[in-house]
Amino acid sequence: MAEPKKLFIKTYGCQMNVYDSERMAEAMGGAGYVETGSPDDADMILLNTCHIREKAAEKVYSELGRFRELKDAKPDLKIGVAGCVAQAEGEEIMRRQPLVDLVVGPQSYHRLPQMEARTRQGAKALHTDFPLDDKFDTLRTRPKAKRGPTAFLTVQEGCDKFCAFCVVPYTRGAEVSRPADRILEEARDLVERGVREITLLGQNVNAYHGAGPNGDMSLAQLIWELDKIDGLARIRFTTSHPNDMSDDLIEAHGTCDKLMPYLHLPVQSGSDKILKRMNRSHTAESYLRLIERIRAARPDILMSGDFIVGFPEETEEDFQATMNLIEEVNYGYAYSFKYSTRPGTPAAERAQVDEEVKSDRLQRLQALITRQQRAAQEAMVGRTVNVLFEKPGRLDGQMVGKSDYLHAVHVTDSSLQSGDILPVKVVESGANSLSGEVLRHAAE
């Protein structure tokens, strides 16, 4: 029996790319590949790329350059680029880096086995179209391998919002929602394989409108169907748009026990002028009122957000409006970035804010967010939270998991196993995690 070929995948960017990389590995598993943790012994290397960060394409070309010696030493090594940079750059990747054998966009990775077979015949393979066939249908059969206790599950892809700073509509396409029965089938399969927490993914996940037995279903309706799955203990979803936070989804946060009290709801700016220039279609005031409604439904919910500083035409007054919004919301988590241009997006053509000004604003904003995050963690000390334990920690007998509020929690208890959900009394708050003591009765 022939030795299996080895596949190395390096994943950049968002949780959806993590999910996509898992599915790529499954697709190539059917072609005789097993995953390896190192490119050095791989027969095929895949870079699953993200176009969100600054100079994303240049970083991919730099990474590819590091594989030149591997390719020289092993001419049969196949190198591929997948994901959003692949979608945006297409043939340019092969032109600039001839060592690349295949380029595949995020909607076409179900065709990887056929593309790999072409490269074994000496041809290059490129697929960056938006195909009519459904990649999820093609990859419905997963190997029944044991899984960890948490998993991502893509329910929606693409975006129709066309924010002025964002490439997602161009790299992922228009908003498409998967049929509910396919999602539920995949969720049950994951639970059978050991998963206890599922995070639903989408570029605009709360815009979900997948086909159901009686017409399109909302995300809230999908969550209630997932709630019925025995063995599934926790449900999360990300990333949401403020304009798609429907009444039934807000209500679900207050009434669905399996839906965790954590919500990532990006606002990007607190200035109405900048929000309009971003094409965000909401105002700072409408966002704040939305937060009020969500907290009325679930008072203990922990809010997370995204912020872009230094967007074209942002003044100090605009920036202060963002700081004021952050103060009012009081985030438990937040992600913040300096604006950087994305070729082909409207904002890339506008007058840019000076880099030193951007850096100064980002530093001030992150200092405020850090204070809020630390205060949120410190407020957990003395409380009892349910923790889903995922893996051993760095110390002997230590286990690490996530609380209901997505805080990392570690305890020292050698009897714990991956997948246990137990109440933990928080005794200390560290820089980026909590430590606690397990209470010996099982979590409900």
FENBEL-V215012 format. One record per pair of residues at least 12 apart in sequence whose ideal C-beta (glycine too) atoms are under 10 Angstrom apart, sorted by the first residue. I is the first residue (numbers start at 1). J is the second residue. Records with the same first field share a line. If there is no record, write none. Layout:
I: J + J
This chain:
2: 32
3: 32 + 34 + 43
4: 29 + 31 + 32 + 33 + 34 + 35 + 36 + 43
5: 28 + 31 + 32 + 33 + 34 + 36 + 42 + 43 + 44 + 76 + 78 + 116
6: 33 + 34 + 35 + 36 + 37 + 38 + 39 + 40 + 41 + 42 + 43 + 44 + 45
7: 24 + 25 + 27 + 28 + 29 + 31 + 32 + 33 + 34 + 35 + 36 + 42 + 43 + 44 + 45 + 46 + 78 + 80 + 112 + 116
8: 33 + 35 + 36 + 37 + 38 + 39 + 40 + 41 + 42 + 43 + 44 + 45 + 46 + 47 + 67 + 77 + 79
9: 21 + 22 + 24 + 25 + 28 + 35 + 36 + 37 + 39 + 42 + 44 + 45 + 46 + 47 + 48 + 80 + 82
10: 39 + 45 + 46 + 47 + 48 + 49 + 60 + 63
11: 24 + 46 + 47 + 48 + 49 + 50 + 82 + 83
12: 47 + 48 + 49 + 50 + 51 + 52 + 53 + 56 + 59 + 60 + 63 + 83 + 84 + 85
13: 48 + 49 + 50 + 51 + 52 + 53 + 56 + 83 + 84 + 85
14: 50 + 52 + 83 + 84 + 152 + 168 + 201 + 203 + 238 + 239
15: 152 + 154 + 199 + 201 + 238 + 239
16: 50 + 83 + 84 + 106 + 152 + 154 + 156 + 157 + 172 + 201 + 202 + 203 + 205 + 238 + 239
17: 48 + 49 + 50 + 52 + 82 + 83 + 84 + 106 + 152 + 201
18: 48 + 151 + 152 + 199 + 201
19: 151 + 152 + 153 + 154 + 199 + 201
20: 48 + 82 + 83 + 84 + 106 + 107 + 109 + 135 + 152 + 154 + 157 + 201
21: 35 + 46 + 48 + 82 + 83 + 109
22: 35 + 139 + 142 + 147 + 151 + 152
23: 109 + 110 + 112 + 135 + 136 + 138 + 139 + 142 + 154
24: 46 + 48 + 80 + 82 + 83 + 104 + 109 + 110 + 112 + 139
25: 46 + 112 + 143
26: 110 + 139 + 141 + 142 + 143 + 145
27: 109 + 110 + 111 + 112 + 113 + 114 + 116 + 135 + 138 + 139
28: 44 + 46 + 80 + 109 + 112 + 113 + 116
29: 113 + 142 + 143 + 145
30: 112 + 113 + 139 + 141 + 143
31: 44 + 112 + 113 + 114 + 116 + 117 + 120
32: 113 + 116
33: 112 + 113 + 116
39: 63 + 66 + 67 + 70 + 77 + 79
40: 70 + 73 + 74
41: 70 + 74
42: 67 + 70 + 74 + 77 + 78 + 79
43: 74 + 76 + 77 + 78 + 116
44: 76 + 77 + 78 + 79 + 80 + 101 + 102 + 112 + 116 + 119
45: 63 + 64 + 67 + 70 + 71 + 77 + 78 + 79 + 80 + 81 + 99 + 100 + 101
46: 78 + 79 + 80 + 81 + 82 + 83 + 86 + 102 + 104 + 109 + 112 + 116
47: 59 + 60 + 63 + 64 + 67 + 79 + 80 + 81 + 82 + 83 + 85 + 86 + 93 + 100
48: 80 + 81 + 82 + 83 + 84 + 85 + 86 + 104 + 106 + 109
49: 63 + 81 + 82 + 83 + 84 + 85 + 86 + 87 + 88 + 89 + 93 + 106 + 171
50: 83 + 84 + 85 + 106 + 167 + 171
51: 83 + 84 + 85 + 86 + 87 + 88 + 89 + 166 + 167 + 168 + 170 + 171 + 172 + 342 + 343
52: 84 + 165 + 166 + 167 + 168 + 171 + 337 + 340 + 342
53: 337 + 340
54: 337 + 338 + 339 + 340 + 341 + 342
55: 340 + 341
56: 83 + 84 + 85 + 88 + 89 + 167 + 340 + 342
57: 84 + 85 + 86 + 88 + 89 + 92 + 93 + 96 + 343
58: 85
59: 85
60: 81 + 83 + 85 + 86 + 89 + 93 + 96 + 97 + 100
61: 81 + 85 + 89 + 92 + 93 + 96 + 97 + 100
63: 81 + 97
64: 79 + 81 + 93 + 96 + 97 + 99 + 100
65: 96 + 97 + 99
67: 79 + 97 + 99 + 100
68: 97 + 99
70: 99
71: 98 + 99 + 100 + 101
72: 99
76: 119 + 120
77: 99 + 101
78: 99 + 100 + 101 + 102 + 115 + 116 + 119 + 120 + 125
79: 97 + 99 + 100 + 101 + 102 + 119
80: 93 + 100 + 101 + 102 + 103 + 104 + 109 + 112 + 115 + 116 + 119 + 125
81: 93 + 94 + 97 + 100 + 101 + 102 + 103 + 104 + 105
82: 102 + 103 + 104 + 105 + 106 + 108 + 109 + 112 + 127
83: 103 + 104 + 105 + 106 + 109 + 171 + 172
84: 105 + 106 + 167 + 168 + 170 + 171 + 172
85: 103 + 105 + 167 + 171
86: 100 + 102 + 103 + 104 + 105 + 106 + 108 + 109 + 126 + 127 + 128 + 171
87: 103 + 104 + 105 + 106 + 107 + 108 + 127 + 128 + 129 + 130 + 167 + 170 + 171 + 172 + 173
88: 105 + 128 + 167 + 170 + 171 + 342 + 343 + 344
89: 103 + 128 + 171
90: 103 + 105 + 126 + 127 + 128
91: 103 + 124 + 126 + 128
93: 126 + 128
94: 124 + 125 + 126
98: 124
100: 119 + 124 + 125 + 126
101: 115 + 116 + 118 + 119 + 120 + 122 + 123 + 124 + 125 + 126
102: 115 + 116 + 118 + 119 + 123 + 124 + 125 + 126 + 127
103: 115 + 124 + 125 + 126 + 127 + 128
104: 116 + 125 + 126 + 127 + 128
105: 126 + 127 + 128 + 129 + 130 + 131 + 171 + 172 + 173
106: 128 + 130 + 135 + 157 + 158 + 171 + 172 + 173
107: 127 + 128 + 129 + 130 + 131 + 133 + 134 + 135 + 157 + 158 + 171 + 172 + 173 + 176
108: 126 + 127 + 128 + 129 + 130 + 131 + 133 + 135
109: 127 + 135 + 138 + 139
110: 127 + 131 + 133 + 134 + 135 + 136 + 137 + 138 + 139
111: 125 + 127 + 129 + 131 + 133 + 135 + 138
112: 125 + 127 + 139
113: 138
114: 127
115: 127
128: 171
130: 158 + 172 + 173 + 174 + 176
134: 176 + 178 + 179 + 182
135: 154 + 157
136: 154 + 155 + 157 + 176 + 178 + 179 + 182 + 183 + 186
137: 178 + 179 + 182
139: 186
140: 182 + 185 + 186 + 189
141: 189
142: 186 + 189 + 190 + 193
143: 193
144: 189 + 192 + 193
145: 193 + 194
146: 193 + 194 + 195
147: 189 + 190 + 191 + 192 + 193 + 194 + 195 + 196 + 419
148: 193 + 194 + 195 + 196 + 197 + 390 + 391 + 418 + 419
149: 194 + 195 + 196 + 197 + 233 + 234 + 388 + 389 + 390 + 391 + 401 + 402 + 417 + 418 + 419 + 420 + 421
150: 190 + 194 + 195 + 196 + 197 + 198 + 199 + 234 + 236 + 388 + 390 + 401 + 402 + 418 + 419
151: 186 + 187 + 189 + 190 + 191 + 193 + 194 + 195 + 196 + 197 + 198 + 199
152: 190 + 195 + 198 + 199 + 200 + 201 + 236 + 238
153: 178 + 183 + 184 + 186 + 187 + 189 + 190 + 195 + 198 + 199 + 200 + 201 + 202 + 226 + 235 + 237
154: 178 + 183 + 186 + 199 + 200 + 201 + 202 + 203 + 205
155: 177 + 178 + 179 + 180 + 182 + 183 + 186 + 187 + 198 + 200 + 201 + 202 + 205 + 208 + 210 + 219 + 222 + 226 + 237
156: 175 + 176 + 177 + 178 + 183 + 200 + 201 + 202 + 203 + 204 + 205 + 206 + 207 + 208 + 209 + 210 + 219 + 222 + 237
157: 172 + 173 + 174 + 175 + 176 + 177 + 178 + 201 + 202 + 203 + 204 + 205
158: 171 + 172 + 173 + 174 + 175 + 176 + 177 + 202 + 203 + 204 + 207
159: 171 + 172 + 173 + 174 + 175 + 202 + 203 + 204 + 207 + 241
160: 173 + 174 + 175 + 176 + 203 + 204 + 207
161: 175 + 203 + 204 + 207 + 241 + 243 + 244 + 278 + 279 + 280 + 281
162: 279 + 281 + 345 + 346
163: 241 + 266 + 268 + 275 + 278 + 279 + 280 + 281 + 308 + 345 + 346 + 347
164: 274 + 276 + 277 + 278 + 279 + 280 + 311 + 312 + 342 + 345 + 346 + 347 + 348 + 349 + 350
165: 268 + 277 + 278 + 279 + 280 + 308 + 311 + 312 + 337 + 339 + 340 + 341 + 342 + 345 + 346 + 347 + 348
166: 203 + 268 + 278 + 279 + 308 + 342 + 345 + 346 + 347
167: 342 + 343 + 344 + 345 + 348
168: 203 + 204 + 342 + 345
169: 203 + 345
170: 342 + 343 + 344 + 345
171: 203 + 342 + 344
172: 202 + 203
173: 203
175: 202 + 203 + 204 + 207 + 208 + 209 + 244
176: 202 + 203 + 209 + 210
177: 202 + 204 + 205 + 207 + 208 + 209 + 210 + 211 + 216 + 217 + 218 + 219 + 222
178: 202 + 208 + 210 + 211 + 222
179: 210 + 211 + 212 + 213 + 216 + 217
180: 208 + 209 + 210 + 211 + 212 + 213 + 216 + 217 + 221 + 222 + 225 + 226
181: 210 + 211 + 212 + 213 + 217 + 225
182: 210 + 211
183: 198 + 200 + 208 + 210 + 217 + 222 + 225 + 226
184: 212 + 222 + 225 + 226 + 228 + 229
186: 198
187: 200 + 222 + 225 + 226 + 229 + 232 + 235
188: 226 + 229 + 230 + 231 + 232
190: 229 + 231 + 232
191: 226 + 229 + 230 + 231 + 232 + 233
192: 229 + 231
194: 231 + 418 + 419
195: 231 + 232 + 233 + 234 + 419
196: 231 + 232 + 233 + 234 + 388 + 389 + 390 + 418 + 419 + 420 + 421
197: 232 + 233 + 234 + 235 + 236 + 258 + 260 + 388 + 390 + 401 + 402 + 419 + 421
198: 226 + 229 + 232 + 233 + 234 + 235 + 236 + 237 + 258
199: 234 + 235 + 236 + 237 + 238 + 260 + 406
200: 219 + 222 + 223 + 226 + 235 + 236 + 237 + 238
201: 236 + 237 + 238 + 239
202: 219 + 237 + 238 + 239 + 240 + 241 + 244
203: 239 + 241
204: 219 + 239 + 240 + 241 + 243 + 244
205: 219 + 222 + 236 + 237 + 238 + 239 + 240 + 241 + 244 + 264
206: 218 + 219 + 220 + 237 + 238 + 239 + 240 + 241 + 242 + 243 + 244 + 245 + 246 + 249 + 263 + 265
207: 219 + 240 + 241 + 243 + 244 + 246
208: 220 + 221 + 222 + 223 + 237 + 244 + 246 + 249
209: 221 + 222 + 244
210: 222
212: 225
213: 225
218: 244 + 246 + 247 + 248 + 249 + 252
219: 237 + 240 + 244 + 245 + 246 + 248 + 249 + 252
220: 246 + 247 + 248 + 249 + 250 + 251 + 252 + 253 + 255 + 256 + 259
221: 246 + 248 + 249 + 252
222: 235 + 237 + 249 + 252
223: 235 + 236 + 237 + 248 + 249 + 252 + 253 + 256 + 258 + 259
224: 248 + 252 + 255 + 256 + 258 + 259
226: 256 + 258 + 259
227: 252 + 255 + 256 + 257 + 258 + 259
228: 258
229: 258
232: 258
233: 257 + 258 + 260 + 386 + 388 + 419 + 421 + 443 + 444
234: 257 + 258 + 259 + 260 + 386 + 388 + 402 + 404 + 421
235: 252 + 256 + 257 + 258 + 259 + 260
236: 258 + 259 + 260 + 261 + 262 + 263 + 264 + 402 + 404 + 406
237: 249 + 259 + 260 + 262 + 263 + 264
238: 262 + 263 + 264 + 265 + 266 + 304
239: 264 + 265 + 266 + 304 + 306
240: 263 + 264 + 265 + 266 + 304
241: 265 + 266 + 280 + 281 + 282
242: 265 + 266 + 267 + 268 + 280 + 281 + 282 + 283 + 286 + 287 + 290 + 291 + 305
243: 280 + 281 + 282 + 286 + 287 + 290
245: 263 + 265 + 282 + 287 + 290 + 291 + 293 + 294
247: 293 + 297
249: 263 + 294 + 297
250: 263 + 290 + 293 + 294 + 295 + 296 + 297 + 298
251: 293 + 297 + 298
252: 297 + 298
253: 293 + 294 + 295 + 296 + 297 + 298 + 301
254: 294 + 295 + 296 + 297 + 298 + 299 + 301
255: 297 + 298
256: 298
257: 444
259: 298 + 301
260: 298 + 301 + 302 + 386 + 388 + 402 + 403 + 404 + 405 + 406
261: 298 + 299 + 300 + 301 + 302 + 303 + 332 + 403 + 404 + 405 + 406
262: 298 + 301 + 302 + 303 + 304 + 332 + 333 + 402 + 403 + 404 + 405 + 406 + 407
263: 291 + 294 + 295 + 298 + 301 + 302 + 303 + 304 + 305 + 332
264: 302 + 303 + 304 + 305 + 306 + 331 + 333 + 334 + 335 + 406
265: 287 + 290 + 291 + 294 + 303 + 304 + 305 + 306 + 329 + 331
266: 280 + 287 + 304 + 305 + 306 + 307 + 308 + 334 + 335
267: 280 + 282 + 283 + 284 + 287 + 288 + 290 + 291 + 303 + 305 + 306 + 307 + 308 + 322 + 325 + 326 + 329 + 331 + 334
268: 280 + 282 + 287 + 305 + 306 + 307 + 308 + 309 + 311 + 322 + 336 + 337 + 339
269: 284 + 287 + 306 + 307 + 308 + 309 + 311 + 314 + 318 + 319 + 321 + 322 + 325
270: 283 + 284 + 285 + 287 + 288 + 307 + 318 + 319 + 320 + 321 + 322 + 323 + 324 + 325 + 326 + 327 + 328 + 329
271: 283 + 284 + 311 + 313 + 314 + 315 + 317 + 318 + 319 + 320 + 321 + 322 + 324 + 325
272: 284 + 285 + 286 + 318 + 321
273: 313 + 314 + 315 + 317 + 318 + 321
274: 308 + 309 + 311 + 312 + 313 + 314 + 315 + 318 + 319 + 321 + 322
275: 287 + 311 + 318 + 321 + 322
277: 311 + 312 + 313 + 314 + 318 + 346 + 347 + 350
278: 308 + 311 + 312 + 339 + 346 + 347
279: 346 + 347
284: 321 + 322 + 324 + 325 + 328
285: 325
287: 305 + 325 + 328 + 329
288: 325 + 328 + 329
291: 303 + 305 + 325 + 328 + 329 + 330 + 331
292: 329
295: 329
300: 383 + 404 + 405
301: 332 + 404 + 405
302: 330 + 331 + 332 + 333 + 373 + 376 + 380 + 403 + 404 + 405 + 406 + 407
303: 329 + 330 + 331 + 332 + 333 + 334 + 372 + 376
304: 331 + 332 + 333 + 334 + 335 + 373 + 406
305: 325 + 326 + 329 + 331 + 332 + 333 + 334 + 335 + 336 + 369
306: 334 + 335 + 336 + 337
307: 322 + 323 + 325 + 326 + 331 + 334 + 335 + 336 + 337 + 361 + 362 + 365 + 366 + 369
308: 322 + 335 + 336 + 337 + 338 + 339 + 340 + 347 + 358 + 362
309: 322 + 323 + 336 + 337 + 338 + 339 + 353 + 357 + 358 + 359 + 360 + 361 + 362 + 363 + 364 + 365 + 366
310: 337 + 338 + 339 + 340 + 352 + 353 + 354 + 355 + 356 + 357 + 358 + 359 + 360 + 361 + 362
311: 338 + 339 + 347 + 350 + 352 + 353 + 358
312: 339 + 341 + 346 + 347 + 348 + 349 + 350 + 351 + 352 + 353
313: 347 + 350 + 351 + 352 + 353
314: 339 + 353 + 357 + 358 + 361
315: 353 + 357
316: 357 + 360 + 361
318: 353 + 361
319: 353 + 357 + 358 + 360 + 361 + 362 + 364 + 365
320: 361 + 364
322: 336 + 361 + 365 + 368
323: 361 + 364 + 365 + 368 + 369
326: 365 + 368 + 369 + 372
327: 368 + 372
329: 372
330: 372 + 375 + 376
331: 368 + 369 + 372 + 373 + 376
332: 369 + 372 + 373 + 375 + 376 + 377 + 379 + 380 + 405 + 406 + 407
333: 369 + 372 + 373 + 376 + 377 + 405 + 406 + 407
334: 365 + 366 + 368 + 369 + 370 + 372 + 373
335: 366 + 369
336: 361 + 362 + 365 + 366 + 368 + 369
337: 358 + 362 + 365 + 366
338: 353 + 355 + 357 + 358 + 359 + 361 + 362 + 365
339: 352 + 353 + 358 + 362
340: 352 + 355 + 358
370: 431
373: 407 + 432
374: 429 + 430 + 431 + 432
375: 429
376: 405 + 407 + 429
377: 405 + 407 + 408 + 426 + 428 + 429 + 430 + 431 + 432 + 433 + 434
378: 426 + 428 + 429 + 434
379: 426 + 429
380: 403 + 405 + 407 + 409 + 426 + 428 + 429 + 434 + 436
381: 425 + 426 + 427 + 428 + 429 + 434 + 435 + 436
382: 425 + 426 + 427
383: 403 + 405 + 424 + 425 + 426 + 434 + 436
384: 403 + 423 + 424 + 425 + 426 + 436 + 437 + 439 + 443
385: 402 + 403 + 404 + 405 + 407 + 409 + 423 + 424 + 425 + 426 + 434 + 436 + 443
386: 401 + 402 + 403 + 404 + 405 + 409 + 421 + 422 + 423 + 424 + 443 + 444
387: 399 + 400 + 401 + 402 + 403 + 404 + 407 + 408 + 409 + 410 + 411 + 416 + 420 + 421 + 422 + 423 + 424 + 426 + 434 + 436 + 438 + 443
388: 401 + 402 + 403 + 404 + 409 + 418 + 419 + 420 + 421 + 422 + 443
389: 401 + 402 + 409 + 410 + 411 + 413 + 416 + 417 + 418 + 419 + 420 + 421 + 422 + 424 + 438
390: 402 + 408 + 418 + 419 + 420
391: 418
392: 410 + 414 + 416 + 418
393: 408 + 410 + 411 + 412 + 433 + 435
394: 410
395: 410 + 412
396: 412 + 414
397: 411 + 412 + 413 + 414 + 415 + 416
398: 410 + 411 + 412 + 413 + 414 + 416 + 435
399: 411 + 412 + 413 + 414 + 415 + 416 + 417 + 418 + 420 + 422 + 438
400: 416 + 418 + 433
401: 416 + 418 + 419 + 420 + 421 + 422 + 424
403: 424 + 426 + 433 + 434 + 436
404: 421 + 443
405: 434
407: 426 + 429 + 432 + 433 + 434
408: 430 + 432 + 433 + 434 + 435
409: 424 + 426 + 433 + 434 + 435 + 436
410: 424 + 428 + 430 + 433 + 434 + 435 + 436
411: 424 + 425 + 426 + 427 + 434 + 435 + 436 + 437 + 438
412: 435 + 436 + 437 + 438
413: 436 + 437 + 438 + 440
415: 438 + 440
416: 438
420: 438 + 442 + 443
421: 442 + 443 + 444
422: 438 + 439 + 440 + 441 + 442 + 443
423: 436 + 437 + 438 + 439 + 440 + 441 + 442 + 443 + 444
424: 436 + 437 + 438 + 439 + 443
425: 437 + 438 + 439
